[in-house]
Structures are given as C-alpha cells and as structure tokens.
Amino acid sequence: EVLSAGETFYNRKYFISGSLDDAESTAKPFVPETQESVYTGENLNAEFDEGDVIQLHCDDDVFGATIGSESCWGGARSICYGSTVPKEGSKPLFFITCNETSYVGYDAYNFIPNAVDGELKPYICANEALSVRPTFKLLGYFDAVDCADLSGKAYVADFCSTFSSAPSTVPSTIHSSTPTSIPSSIP
C-alpha cells in the first residue's frame, strides 16, 4: 500500500524467544497487543491526544526548547510554538549535524549527496568521509513558516535549564544575558 502525504504507517509486533515448548503460552498474551494501521492527521490526534506544546527559545546563535508548562530563563527570546504530535498543517522540524556543520529546518535530506538513480541516502553526509554520519534531533511538529528565525542557530539540549539571565556572584562558565554592573576581581 502506498501512503499519501500526511499519513503515517504504524506497525507493532513482538518477538518471543525461549523454549519452543513454551512459545504458545508465552506469545498468547501479546497477540491482542499487535497493531498495524495507517494514521491520518485526524486519527493521529484522536489516538495520541493533542500532545504537549513545545516552545523554542533563543539567544544569539543558540536555541533550546521547553515542553508543556516548563519555562526558560528570562533573557531567552521565544521564537515559535509547536507540538509533540503531528497536527494538520504542521511539519517535523529537525536539528541535523554532519561533522561540524548544522542545519535547522524541515528538510530531513538537507545534507545528502546528489541522488543516484533517484535513490536518496539520508544516512550519508555530502562532502564528508563515508564514516561521517548525520545526527538527527526531531524538535517537534511546527507550522512551516513560524520557526524561520532559527536558521543558522545551534540547538543546545540544556539551553533553558543552564543559561541564566541574572549575573552570578562568583565566576561562572554559565552564560548570562547581561554583563554584571561591577567587574569581578577574578579574571
């Protein structure tokens, strides 16, 4: 079966290992748990509820995320809102790295080499040694135009928990959004 745009194929199966004599009794409770279906945006929302809100925040050339009612430090600028589950009109937003190069956007194929015979190879980074593999971070599902301000920024997983908007009283390696009013005596 061919999937249409916006559809998701879901298949849950179980593998049972152990003695052949015990296979039937071991597998029996799992049989009703197997599932296979094609979800559309409508039945995804019904099946997986509305999900949680994801909010992306930035400062200078880095950004991070909060989920649900979590908050980010005061100096972080809110960029866009999305969801932990796909919604009608939303697209998956990725942070992808290939060696020292990174990309934020909706194109999971951003770093692939030119297609040969129509074959796309998202597991290879273009212009890199074959041993270099991309890393993908699915940031959530967002409206395609809302997160344009993230272009050129780097995702930092603990951005909202480690960055501070208040100057520290002792030397620190944690970023503050404003300099202290009195220079510290320790360089």
N, C-alpha and C positions, 0 to 999 in steps of 0.2 A: 504494500500500500504506500502511496506517495503522500507525504504530508504537505499541507498548504501553509502559506505564510501565517504565522501566529499560532500554529498548532504545535503541541509537544507530545511526543510518544513516551509513554511510561510503561515499564516492564519490571515487575518484581518477581523474582524466582529465588528458590533456596537450593543449596547443595547440601546433601546429607552424607556424612561419612561415618563409617563404623562397620560393624559386623553385618553381613548380608542377612543373617537370621533376624536381626533387629531392625532392618531397613523399613519395613512396612509400619511397624509400631512407632518408630522414631519419626518417620515422614508424615504420618497421618495428621497430626495437629497443624502442620504447616500448609497443607493443601488448601484450606479455605483462605489462607493469607496471601496466596499468589495473586497477582493482578497484572492486567495488561489493558491499556486503554490509550486513546488519543484525546488529549485535552485541548479545548479551545480557550480563549480568554475568559468566556463566561463560566464554563465549568471548572476552570482553574480557580477562579475567585470563590466559587461555591465550595469546592473541595478543600482548599487551603486557607479559607477565611480571607480577610483583607490584608493580612501580613502586617508588618510593622513599618512605620515611617523611618526612612533613612535621610539624614540631613548631612550634607557635605559642607565643611568649613575650610577656609584657607587663610594663610598669612604669607605674604611674599611669594616664594616659589614652592611652597609645600601645602598639602591639604590632608584632612582626615575626615572621619565620619563619626556620627552618633546615631544610635538606633533607639527608636521609641522615645521615652521621656528623658534619656541621657542628655547632659548638657556639655558644652565645650567651654573652654576658658573665654573670658570676656573680650580679649583682643582679637579673637578669631572672627573673620567675616563669613557670614552664611552665604553659600553660593546657590545651592539648589536642593530640592526635596525629591525623594523617590520612594521606592517600596522594596521590601524584601521578597515580594512575589510579583510576577508579571501582571500588568494591568493593560487594559485596552489603550493602545497608542503609545505604550512605553517600550523602551528598548533596553537590552542589557548594556550596562556601562562597565568597561574594563580598564584596569591599570595593567599594562603589559610591559615587561622589561626584556630586553635582549642585550646581554652583557651590560654595558654602561649606558645604553640608550633606553629611554622610556617613552611610553605613549599612554594618553588618557583619551578614551573615546569609545565609539560604538562598533568599530571595525575590528573584529577578532583576527582578521587576516592582515593587519597593518604591516607586520614585519616579514611576511612570507616572501620567498623568492618568486620570480615570474613563473606562472603556471605552465607546465609542460603537458600537452595533450589534455588541457582542461583540468588537470589534477592539482588541487590546492594542498599545500603541505604546511599547516599552521604550526607544526612541531619543529620547524627549521627556521632559523633567523637568517634573513638575507644578508649577504656581505659579511658573514661570520663563519668561523670554522664549523664543520658539521657537529662537533661536540658541544657547541653552544646551543642551549635550548631556551626558548622563551618561558617566562613565568607569567601566569595569568592570575589576576585577582578580580573576581566579579564583585563590583562595588554595589550592585543592586540594579533596579529597573527604574529608568528615568525617562522623562519626556526628551525627545531628541534635541531640542534647542535650549533647554534650561541650563545645561552644565557647560556651555561654551567657554566660560571663564576659567575652566580647569586646564585648558590647553597649555602645555609647557610646564606644568607643575608636577611635583613628585608626591606620591601617596606615602604617608607615614602612618603606620598602624596605630601607634600610641599618641598621635598628634593631640587629641583632645584631653588626654589624661596626663601628659608630661609637660606640656607647654603651660606657662604661667603668664598672666597679664600683670602681676604685681612684681616689682623689683625685689630681689632677695636681700636678706640682711647679711649673708655670708657669700663668698664667691661660689659660683654655681656653673654647671655646664648646661643648665636648662635655659632655653630662650625666654626672654621677656619682651613684650611688645613695645615697651617704652624704656628708655635708659633711666637709671637712678638719678635723683637730683643731686646727690653728693657722691663724688668719686670714691671708690673703695681704696683703702690703704694698701691692699694686697693686689698685685697685678694678676 
